[in-house]
Amino acid sequence: MKQWIDLRSDTVTLPTQEMRQAMFEAEVGDDVYGDDPTVNELERLAAEMLGKEAALFVPSGTMGNQLAVMSHTRRGDEAIAGEISHVFVHEVGAAAVLSSVSLRTIPFDNGLYTVAQVAAAIRSDDIHEPPTTLILLENALSNGRVVPLETMAEIYAMAQSRGIRVHVDGARFFNASVALGVSAGELARHCDSVMCCLSKGLCAPVGSVLAGTREFILRSRKNRKMLGGGMRQAGFLAAAGMIALRDMTLRLSEDHANARYLACRLSEIPGMLVDLDAVQINMVFFRLDRPAEQLAALPELMRMKGIKINGLDGGWGRFVTHHGVNREDLDVVTDALRETAGSCLT
């Protein structure tokens, strides 16, 4: 099988050999009955690592986020979200469809929340306005930046004083904790619930975890069943998720270092603009000032060299480092991009 260098996303990571063996040997049962010991242990481990009372294993991050919306709100409520947040941009309008909740979006500078902007977006008690009952944060952000611990603490304290719940889309929550130099549990202190993906950079093949209070998780478990997310012998998947949490979170700093290395290498290419300030986790954003038709050809040209990348959007591209790429791979990528950008895109 052809060995690709794949920088499209950290969702392309493959299960490690240890994960495959653990999945093969996993003790399983019917999780809807609560009988799957491996799922139960994964949920216990996730709750412990995130400093929450309970956790729930779900098929995807999107389901985890939408369960949080459903379980924290009532029909007709309004939630506050960032303008570039995943829950608003990439979850198919699910908050409106599944929970009858509207999203009030805020154009934060570089996606970074401020307590003043969030507080200003909270609705009044006017009879004409929907009640604000939930604040949807994200950490790390989809633009590669992380929200400071102090900002999360300020927003959570303000929300608590107003009786508003806070949920964090933590698809790359452990990347954020590593970048900030704090534990995931310390970071999760400043929210009522948090969702973490196990398949983004942590090599698990499927799944995310949602964590919060026991009462919140009980509601979320029932809502998960309603959405068709009640899995049976899910321990085969949970076995990989446990290794993702226990072991793969410990190596994320390597991905971050590789991203900084890649950013520096790319910045040496003539005509390449790299957003070095945004390299805070495992993402590198870059720009090539070329005609649209030439940029459109770049993914296929790189594919011919054994490298998978996404297309560029408005001239901007994104590379994501992960367990499946090493420094030698990144040198191959930068050399190939230098050659391609220099000869094929001029």
ROKE-490113 format. One record per residue (C-alpha): residue in three letters; z, x, y; residue number from 1. Coordinates in nm, 2 decimals, m for minus. Each point is the difference from the previous one (the first is absolute). Layout:
+------+--------+--------+--------+------+
: guse :      w :      u :      v : pavo :
+------+--------+--------+--------+------+
:  ALA :      Z :      X :      Y :  NUM :
...
+------+--------+--------+--------+------+
// end
This chain:
+------+--------+--------+--------+------+
: guse :      w :      u :      v : pavo :
+------+--------+--------+--------+------+
:  MET :   0.00 :   0.00 :   0.00 :    1 :
:  LYS :  m0.09 :   0.13 :   0.34 :    2 :
:  GLN :   0.30 :   0.13 :   0.20 :    3 :
:  TRP :  m0.03 :  m0.14 :   0.35 :    4 :
:  ILE :   0.19 :   0.11 :   0.31 :    5 :
:  ASP :   0.10 :  m0.33 :   0.13 :    6 :
:  LEU :   0.14 :  m0.03 :   0.36 :    7 :
:  ARG :  m0.06 :  m0.37 :   0.06 :    8 :
:  SER :   0.36 :  m0.10 :  m0.05 :    9 :
:  ASP :   0.32 :   0.08 :  m0.18 :   10 :
:  THR :  m0.05 :  m0.32 :  m0.20 :   11 :
:  VAL :  m0.24 :   0.20 :  m0.22 :   12 :
:  THR :   0.28 :   0.21 :  m0.16 :   13 :
:  LEU :   0.00 :  m0.02 :  m0.38 :   14 :
:  PRO :   0.31 :  m0.04 :  m0.23 :   15 :
:  THR :   0.15 :   0.33 :  m0.10 :   16 :
:  GLN :   0.02 :   0.09 :  m0.37 :   17 :
:  GLU :   0.37 :  m0.06 :   0.02 :   18 :
:  MET :  m0.07 :  m0.35 :   0.13 :   19 :
:  ARG :  m0.25 :  m0.07 :  m0.28 :   20 :
:  GLN :   0.25 :   0.10 :  m0.26 :   21 :
:  ALA :   0.27 :  m0.21 :   0.16 :   22 :
:  MET :  m0.23 :  m0.30 :   0.01 :   23 :
:  PHE :  m0.08 :   0.05 :  m0.37 :   24 :
:  GLU :   0.36 :   0.02 :  m0.10 :   25 :
:  ALA :   0.14 :  m0.26 :   0.24 :   26 :
:  GLU :   0.24 :  m0.26 :  m0.13 :   27 :
:  VAL :  m0.12 :  m0.34 :   0.13 :   28 :
:  GLY :   0.09 :  m0.37 :   0.00 :   29 :
:  ASP :  m0.10 :  m0.32 :   0.19 :   30 :
:  ASP :   0.08 :   0.08 :   0.36 :   31 :
:  VAL :  m0.02 :  m0.37 :   0.11 :   32 :
:  TYR :   0.30 :  m0.05 :  m0.23 :   33 :
:  GLY :   0.16 :   0.31 :   0.14 :   34 :
:  ASP :  m0.03 :   0.16 :  m0.34 :   35 :
:  ASP :  m0.20 :   0.32 :   0.08 :   36 :
:  PRO :   0.25 :   0.29 :   0.01 :   37 :
:  THR :  m0.25 :   0.24 :   0.16 :   38 :
:  VAL :  m0.08 :  m0.24 :   0.28 :   39 :
:  ASN :   0.37 :  m0.06 :   0.05 :   40 :
:  GLU :   0.07 :   0.37 :   0.02 :   41 :
:  LEU :  m0.29 :   0.06 :   0.25 :   42 :
:  GLU :   0.14 :  m0.27 :   0.22 :   43 :
:  ARG :   0.35 :   0.14 :  m0.02 :   44 :
:  LEU :  m0.13 :   0.35 :   0.08 :   45 :
:  ALA :  m0.21 :  m0.13 :   0.30 :   46 :
:  ALA :   0.30 :  m0.19 :   0.14 :   47 :
:  GLU :   0.22 :   0.31 :  m0.03 :   48 :
:  MET :  m0.25 :   0.23 :   0.16 :   49 :
:  LEU :  m0.06 :  m0.24 :   0.29 :   50 :
:  GLY :   0.36 :  m0.09 :   0.05 :   51 :
:  LYS :  m0.05 :  m0.37 :  m0.06 :   52 :
:  GLU :   0.18 :  m0.25 :  m0.22 :   53 :
:  ALA :  m0.30 :  m0.09 :  m0.22 :   54 :
:  ALA :  m0.37 :   0.07 :  m0.05 :   55 :
:  LEU :  m0.30 :  m0.17 :  m0.15 :   56 :
:  PHE :  m0.30 :   0.15 :  m0.18 :   57 :
:  VAL :  m0.33 :  m0.15 :   0.13 :   58 :
:  PRO :  m0.36 :   0.06 :  m0.08 :   59 :
:  SER :  m0.11 :   0.11 :   0.35 :   60 :
:  GLY :   0.12 :   0.10 :   0.34 :   61 :
:  THR :  m0.18 :  m0.30 :   0.15 :   62 :
:  MET :   0.19 :  m0.24 :  m0.23 :   63 :
:  GLY :   0.33 :   0.18 :   0.09 :   64 :
:  ASN :  m0.07 :  m0.04 :   0.38 :   65 :
:  GLN :  m0.10 :  m0.37 :  m0.04 :   66 :
:  LEU :   0.31 :  m0.07 :  m0.22 :   67 :
:  ALA :   0.21 :   0.14 :   0.28 :   68 :
:  VAL :  m0.17 :  m0.23 :   0.26 :   69 :
:  MET :   0.04 :  m0.30 :  m0.23 :   70 :
:  SER :   0.36 :   0.07 :  m0.08 :   71 :
:  HIS :   0.11 :   0.08 :   0.36 :   72 :
:  THR :  m0.17 :  m0.29 :   0.18 :   73 :
:  ARG :  m0.08 :  m0.37 :   0.00 :   74 :
:  ARG :  m0.32 :  m0.17 :   0.07 :   75 :
:  GLY :  m0.09 :   0.01 :   0.37 :   76 :
:  ASP :   0.20 :   0.31 :   0.07 :   77 :
:  GLU :  m0.15 :   0.30 :   0.18 :   78 :
:  ALA :   0.03 :   0.37 :  m0.10 :   79 :
:  ILE :  m0.06 :   0.30 :   0.23 :   80 :
:  ALA :  m0.24 :   0.27 :  m0.13 :   81 :
:  GLY :  m0.18 :   0.31 :   0.13 :   82 :
:  GLU :  m0.37 :  m0.05 :   0.09 :   83 :
:  ILE :  m0.11 :   0.26 :  m0.26 :   84 :
:  SER :   0.26 :  m0.10 :  m0.26 :   85 :
:  HIS :  m0.12 :  m0.04 :  m0.36 :   86 :
:  VAL :   0.16 :  m0.34 :  m0.03 :   87 :
:  PHE :  m0.21 :  m0.12 :   0.29 :   88 :
:  VAL :  m0.33 :   0.19 :  m0.05 :   89 :
:  HIS :  m0.03 :   0.04 :  m0.37 :   90 :
:  GLU :   0.18 :  m0.29 :  m0.18 :   91 :
:  VAL :  m0.27 :  m0.27 :   0.04 :   92 :
:  GLY :   0.20 :  m0.22 :   0.24 :   93 :
:  ALA :   0.25 :  m0.06 :  m0.29 :   94 :
:  ALA :   0.30 :  m0.08 :   0.23 :   95 :
:  ALA :  m0.19 :  m0.30 :   0.14 :   96 :
:  VAL :  m0.14 :  m0.11 :  m0.34 :   97 :
:  LEU :   0.31 :   0.05 :  m0.22 :   98 :
:  SER :   0.29 :  m0.05 :   0.24 :   99 :
:  SER :  m0.14 :  m0.20 :   0.29 :  100 :
:  VAL :   0.13 :   0.28 :   0.23 :  101 :
:  SER :  m0.18 :   0.12 :   0.30 :  102 :
:  LEU :   0.00 :   0.37 :   0.10 :  103 :
:  ARG :   0.05 :   0.11 :   0.36 :  104 :
:  THR :  m0.16 :   0.35 :   0.02 :  105 :
:  ILE :   0.09 :   0.27 :   0.25 :  106 :
:  PRO :  m0.23 :   0.29 :   0.10 :  107 :
:  PHE :   0.25 :   0.29 :  m0.04 :  108 :
:  ASP :  m0.10 :   0.34 :   0.14 :  109 :
:  ASN :  m0.13 :   0.19 :  m0.31 :  110 :
:  GLY :   0.15 :  m0.28 :  m0.21 :  111 :
:  LEU :   0.35 :   0.12 :   0.09 :  112 :
:  TYR :   0.25 :  m0.28 :   0.05 :  113 :
:  THR :   0.23 :  m0.02 :   0.30 :  114 :
:  VAL :   0.30 :  m0.22 :   0.01 :  115 :
:  ALA :  m0.09 :  m0.12 :   0.35 :  116 :
:  GLN :  m0.34 :  m0.13 :  m0.11 :  117 :
:  VAL :   0.14 :  m0.17 :  m0.31 :  118 :
:  ALA :   0.28 :  m0.16 :   0.19 :  119 :
:  ALA :  m0.25 :  m0.13 :   0.27 :  120 :
:  ALA :  m0.21 :  m0.16 :  m0.28 :  121 :
:  ILE :   0.29 :  m0.22 :  m0.13 :  122 :
:  ARG :  m0.06 :  m0.36 :   0.08 :  123 :
:  SER :   0.24 :  m0.21 :   0.21 :  124 :
:  ASP :   0.16 :  m0.32 :  m0.11 :  125 :
:  ASP :  m0.27 :  m0.20 :   0.18 :  126 :
:  ILE :  m0.10 :  m0.30 :  m0.21 :  127 :
:  HIS :  m0.37 :   0.09 :   0.04 :  128 :
:  GLU :   0.05 :   0.35 :  m0.17 :  129 :
:  PRO :   0.04 :   0.09 :  m0.36 :  130 :
:  PRO :   0.33 :   0.17 :  m0.09 :  131 :
:  THR :  m0.01 :   0.38 :  m0.05 :  132 :
:  THR :   0.18 :   0.05 :  m0.33 :  133 :
:  LEU :  m0.15 :   0.33 :  m0.14 :  134 :
:  ILE :  m0.10 :   0.34 :   0.13 :  135 :
:  LEU :  m0.25 :   0.19 :  m0.22 :  136 :
:  LEU :   0.03 :   0.37 :   0.04 :  137 :
:  GLU :  m0.20 :   0.27 :  m0.18 :  138 :
:  ASN :   0.10 :   0.36 :  m0.09 :  139 :
:  ALA :  m0.19 :   0.22 :  m0.05 :  140 :
:  LEU :  m0.28 :  m0.15 :   0.21 :  141 :
:  SER :  m0.36 :  m0.04 :  m0.11 :  142 :
:  ASN :  m0.10 :   0.26 :   0.27 :  143 :
:  GLY :   0.20 :   0.27 :  m0.17 :  144 :
:  ARG :   0.29 :   0.00 :   0.24 :  145 :
:  VAL :   0.36 :  m0.08 :  m0.08 :  146 :
:  VAL :   0.24 :  m0.22 :   0.19 :  147 :
:  PRO :   0.32 :   0.19 :   0.11 :  148 :
:  LEU :   0.33 :  m0.09 :  m0.16 :  149 :
:  GLU :   0.14 :  m0.07 :   0.34 :  150 :
:  THR :  m0.27 :  m0.25 :   0.08 :  151 :
:  MET :   0.06 :  m0.19 :  m0.32 :  152 :
:  ALA :   0.37 :  m0.01 :   0.07 :  153 :
:  GLU :  m0.05 :  m0.13 :   0.35 :  154 :
:  ILE :  m0.24 :  m0.28 :  m0.11 :  155 :
:  TYR :   0.23 :  m0.10 :  m0.29 :  156 :
:  ALA :   0.31 :  m0.01 :   0.22 :  157 :
:  MET :  m0.19 :  m0.22 :   0.25 :  158 :
:  ALA :  m0.13 :  m0.23 :  m0.28 :  159 :
:  GLN :   0.34 :  m0.04 :  m0.14 :  160 :
:  SER :   0.14 :  m0.10 :   0.34 :  161 :
:  ARG :  m0.27 :  m0.27 :   0.02 :  162 :
:  GLY :   0.04 :  m0.12 :  m0.36 :  163 :
:  ILE :  m0.35 :   0.12 :  m0.10 :  164 :
:  ARG :  m0.09 :   0.17 :  m0.33 :  165 :
:  VAL :  m0.18 :   0.33 :  m0.03 :  166 :
:  HIS :  m0.23 :   0.09 :  m0.29 :  167 :
:  VAL :  m0.17 :   0.34 :  m0.03 :  168 :
:  ASP :  m0.34 :   0.05 :  m0.16 :  169 :
:  GLY :   0.09 :   0.33 :  m0.16 :  170 :
:  ALA :  m0.32 :   0.06 :  m0.20 :  171 :
:  ARG :   0.06 :   0.37 :   0.07 :  172 :
:  PHE :   0.37 :  m0.04 :   0.07 :  173 :
:  PHE :   0.10 :   0.32 :  m0.19 :  174 :
:  ASN :  m0.26 :   0.19 :   0.20 :  175 :
:  ALA :   0.17 :  m0.12 :   0.31 :  176 :
:  SER :   0.34 :   0.10 :  m0.12 :  177 :
:  VAL :  m0.12 :   0.35 :  m0.09 :  178 :
:  ALA :  m0.17 :   0.04 :   0.33 :  179 :
:  LEU :   0.31 :  m0.11 :   0.19 :  180 :
:  GLY :   0.23 :   0.21 :  m0.22 :  181 :
:  VAL :   0.22 :  m0.29 :  m0.10 :  182 :
:  SER :   0.06 :  m0.18 :  m0.33 :  183 :
:  ALA :  m0.19 :  m0.32 :  m0.07 :  184 :
:  GLY :   0.34 :  m0.17 :  m0.02 :  185 :
:  GLU :   0.09 :   0.11 :   0.35 :  186 :
:  LEU :  m0.34 :  m0.11 :   0.13 :  187 :
:  ALA :   0.04 :  m0.34 :  m0.17 :  188 :
:  ARG :   0.34 :  m0.06 :   0.16 :  189 :
:  HIS :  m0.19 :  m0.13 :   0.30 :  190 :
:  CYS :  m0.17 :  m0.30 :  m0.15 :  191 :
:  ASP :   0.08 :  m0.31 :  m0.21 :  192 :
:  SER :  m0.27 :   0.07 :  m0.25 :  193 :
:  VAL :  m0.25 :   0.27 :  m0.09 :  194 :
:  MET :  m0.31 :   0.02 :  m0.22 :  195 :
:  CYS :  m0.10 :   0.34 :  m0.15 :  196 :
:  CYS :  m0.32 :   0.07 :  m0.19 :  197 :
:  LEU :   0.02 :   0.19 :  m0.33 :  198 :
:  SER :  m0.38 :   0.06 :  m0.02 :  199 :
:  LYS :  m0.06 :   0.16 :   0.34 :  200 :
:  GLY :   0.05 :   0.37 :  m0.05 :  201 :
:  LEU :   0.26 :  m0.05 :  m0.27 :  202 :
:  CYS :  m0.25 :  m0.02 :  m0.29 :  203 :
:  ALA :   0.12 :  m0.32 :  m0.16 :  204 :
:  PRO :  m0.30 :  m0.21 :  m0.11 :  205 :
:  VAL :   0.13 :  m0.33 :   0.13 :  206 :
:  GLY :   0.28 :  m0.15 :   0.20 :  207 :
:  SER :   0.23 :  m0.01 :   0.29 :  208 :
:  VAL :   0.37 :  m0.08 :   0.05 :  209 :
:  LEU :   0.16 :  m0.24 :   0.25 :  210 :
:  ALA :   0.37 :   0.06 :   0.08 :  211 :
:  GLY :   0.26 :  m0.19 :   0.20 :  212 :
:  THR :   0.31 :  m0.21 :  m0.06 :  213 :
:  ARG :   0.06 :  m0.18 :  m0.33 :  214 :
:  GLU :  m0.05 :  m0.34 :   0.16 :  215 :
:  PHE :  m0.33 :   0.12 :   0.16 :  216 :
:  ILE :  m0.12 :   0.14 :  m0.34 :  217 :
:  LEU :   0.09 :  m0.32 :  m0.18 :  218 :
:  ARG :  m0.22 :  m0.19 :   0.25 :  219 :
:  SER :  m0.28 :   0.26 :  m0.03 :  220 :
:  ARG :   0.01 :  m0.02 :  m0.38 :  221 :
:  LYS :  m0.06 :  m0.37 :   0.00 :  222 :
:  ASN :  m0.27 :   0.04 :   0.26 :  223 :
:  ARG :  m0.16 :   0.28 :  m0.21 :  224 :
:  LYS :  m0.02 :  m0.25 :  m0.29 :  225 :
:  MET :  m0.16 :  m0.26 :   0.23 :  226 :
:  LEU :  m0.27 :   0.26 :   0.10 :  227 :
:  GLY :  m0.08 :   0.08 :  m0.36 :  228 :
:  GLY :   0.18 :   0.34 :   0.00 :  229 :
:  GLY :   0.24 :  m0.07 :  m0.28 :  230 :
:  MET :  m0.09 :   0.27 :  m0.25 :  231 :
:  ARG :   0.10 :   0.01 :  m0.37 :  232 :
:  GLN :   0.03 :   0.33 :  m0.17 :  233 :
:  ALA :  m0.03 :   0.19 :   0.32 :  234 :
:  GLY :   0.22 :   0.28 :  m0.11 :  235 :
:  PHE :  m0.31 :   0.20 :  m0.10 :  236 :
:  LEU :  m0.08 :   0.01 :   0.38 :  237 :
:  ALA :   0.36 :   0.04 :   0.11 :  238 :
:  ALA :   0.04 :   0.31 :  m0.21 :  239 :
:  ALA :  m0.26 :   0.18 :   0.21 :  240 :
:  GLY :   0.17 :  m0.15 :   0.31 :  241 :
:  MET :   0.33 :   0.16 :  m0.09 :  242 :
:  ILE :  m0.16 :   0.34 :  m0.02 :  243 :
:  ALA :  m0.17 :  m0.07 :   0.33 :  244 :
:  LEU :   0.33 :  m0.06 :   0.17 :  245 :
:  ARG :   0.21 :   0.26 :  m0.18 :  246 :
:  ASP :  m0.24 :   0.29 :   0.00 :  247 :
:  MET :  m0.32 :  m0.05 :   0.20 :  248 :
:  THR :   0.19 :  m0.08 :   0.33 :  249 :
:  LEU :   0.14 :   0.36 :  m0.02 :  250 :
:  ARG :  m0.34 :   0.16 :   0.04 :  251 :
:  LEU :  m0.13 :  m0.19 :   0.30 :  252 :
:  SER :   0.07 :   0.29 :   0.23 :  253 :
:  GLU :  m0.27 :   0.19 :  m0.18 :  254 :
:  ASP :  m0.25 :  m0.27 :   0.09 :  255 :
:  HIS :   0.11 :   0.01 :   0.36 :  256 :
:  ALA :  m0.04 :   0.38 :   0.01 :  257 :
:  ASN :  m0.34 :  m0.03 :  m0.15 :  258 :
:  ALA :  m0.10 :  m0.25 :   0.27 :  259 :
:  ARG :   0.11 :   0.24 :   0.27 :  260 :
:  TYR :  m0.20 :   0.28 :  m0.17 :  261 :
:  LEU :  m0.31 :  m0.22 :  m0.03 :  262 :
:  ALA :   0.03 :  m0.10 :   0.37 :  263 :
:  CYS :   0.01 :   0.36 :   0.11 :  264 :
:  ARG :  m0.30 :   0.09 :  m0.22 :  265 :
:  LEU :  m0.20 :  m0.30 :   0.13 :  266 :
:  SER :   0.08 :   0.09 :   0.36 :  267 :
:  GLU :  m0.18 :   0.33 :  m0.05 :  268 :
:  ILE :  m0.33 :  m0.18 :  m0.06 :  269 :
:  PRO :  m0.22 :  m0.01 :   0.32 :  270 :
:  GLY :  m0.03 :  m0.35 :   0.14 :  271 :
:  MET :   0.29 :  m0.13 :  m0.21 :  272 :
:  LEU :   0.28 :  m0.17 :   0.19 :  273 :
:  VAL :   0.33 :  m0.03 :  m0.20 :  274 :
:  ASP :   0.29 :  m0.22 :   0.11 :  275 :
:  LEU :   0.27 :   0.27 :  m0.07 :  276 :
:  ASP :   0.28 :  m0.21 :   0.15 :  277 :
:  ALA :  m0.06 :  m0.28 :  m0.25 :  278 :
:  VAL :   0.04 :   0.24 :  m0.30 :  279 :
:  GLN :   0.36 :  m0.10 :  m0.08 :  280 :
:  ILE :  m0.03 :  m0.11 :  m0.37 :  281 :
:  ASN :  m0.30 :   0.05 :  m0.23 :  282 :
:  MET :  m0.28 :  m0.13 :   0.22 :  283 :
:  VAL :  m0.25 :   0.19 :   0.21 :  284 :
:  PHE :  m0.22 :  m0.19 :   0.26 :  285 :
:  PHE :  m0.31 :   0.17 :   0.14 :  286 :
:  ARG :  m0.30 :  m0.07 :   0.21 :  287 :
:  LEU :  m0.36 :   0.11 :  m0.03 :  288 :
:  ASP :  m0.21 :  m0.07 :   0.31 :  289 :
:  ARG :  m0.33 :  m0.07 :  m0.17 :  290 :
:  PRO :  m0.25 :  m0.29 :   0.00 :  291 :
:  ALA :   0.11 :  m0.30 :  m0.21 :  292 :
:  GLU :  m0.28 :   0.04 :  m0.26 :  293 :
:  GLN :   0.10 :   0.36 :  m0.06 :  294 :
:  LEU :   0.37 :  m0.09 :  m0.04 :  295 :
:  ALA :  m0.10 :  m0.28 :  m0.24 :  296 :
:  ALA :  m0.17 :   0.26 :  m0.23 :  297 :
:  LEU :   0.31 :   0.23 :  m0.01 :  298 :
:  PRO :   0.18 :  m0.17 :  m0.29 :  299 :
:  GLU :  m0.30 :   0.03 :  m0.23 :  300 :
:  LEU :  m0.07 :   0.36 :   0.10 :  301 :
:  MET :   0.36 :   0.09 :  m0.08 :  302 :
:  ARG :  m0.02 :  m0.19 :  m0.32 :  303 :
:  MET :  m0.29 :   0.22 :  m0.11 :  304 :
:  LYS :   0.24 :   0.29 :   0.03 :  305 :
:  GLY :   0.26 :  m0.17 :  m0.22 :  306 :
:  ILE :   0.21 :  m0.13 :   0.29 :  307 :
:  LYS :   0.09 :  m0.37 :   0.06 :  308 :
:  ILE :   0.08 :  m0.11 :   0.36 :  309 :
:  ASN :  m0.01 :  m0.33 :   0.18 :  310 :
:  GLY :  m0.25 :  m0.07 :   0.27 :  311 :
:  LEU :   0.08 :   0.07 :   0.36 :  312 :
:  ASP :   0.10 :  m0.29 :   0.23 :  313 :
:  GLY :  m0.11 :   0.04 :   0.36 :  314 :
:  GLY :  m0.05 :   0.37 :  m0.06 :  315 :
:  TRP :   0.36 :   0.04 :  m0.14 :  316 :
:  GLY :   0.07 :   0.09 :  m0.36 :  317 :
:  ARG :   0.32 :   0.04 :  m0.21 :  318 :
:  PHE :   0.09 :   0.23 :  m0.28 :  319 :
:  VAL :   0.31 :  m0.05 :  m0.21 :  320 :
:  THR :   0.17 :   0.27 :  m0.20 :  321 :
:  HIS :   0.18 :  m0.08 :  m0.33 :  322 :
:  HIS :   0.10 :   0.12 :  m0.34 :  323 :
:  GLY :  m0.36 :   0.02 :  m0.11 :  324 :
:  VAL :  m0.11 :   0.27 :   0.25 :  325 :
:  ASN :   0.12 :   0.35 :   0.05 :  326 :
:  ARG :  m0.07 :   0.28 :   0.26 :  327 :
:  GLU :  m0.30 :   0.12 :  m0.18 :  328 :
:  ASP :  m0.15 :  m0.35 :   0.00 :  329 :
:  LEU :   0.06 :  m0.02 :   0.38 :  330 :
:  ASP :  m0.18 :   0.33 :   0.05 :  331 :
:  VAL :  m0.30 :  m0.14 :  m0.19 :  332 :
:  VAL :   0.01 :  m0.31 :   0.21 :  333 :
:  THR :   0.01 :   0.19 :   0.33 :  334 :
:  ASP :  m0.27 :   0.24 :  m0.10 :  335 :
:  ALA :  m0.22 :  m0.29 :  m0.12 :  336 :
:  LEU :   0.06 :  m0.19 :   0.32 :  337 :
:  ARG :  m0.08 :   0.30 :   0.21 :  338 :
:  GLU :  m0.32 :   0.05 :  m0.18 :  339 :
:  THR :  m0.10 :  m0.37 :   0.01 :  340 :
:  ALA :   0.10 :  m0.05 :   0.36 :  341 :
:  GLY :  m0.18 :   0.32 :   0.11 :  342 :
:  SER :  m0.32 :  m0.05 :  m0.19 :  343 :
:  CYS :  m0.05 :  m0.36 :  m0.08 :  344 :
:  LEU :   0.15 :  m0.17 :   0.30 :  345 :
:  THR :  m0.15 :   0.20 :   0.28 :  346 :
+------+--------+--------+--------+------+
// end
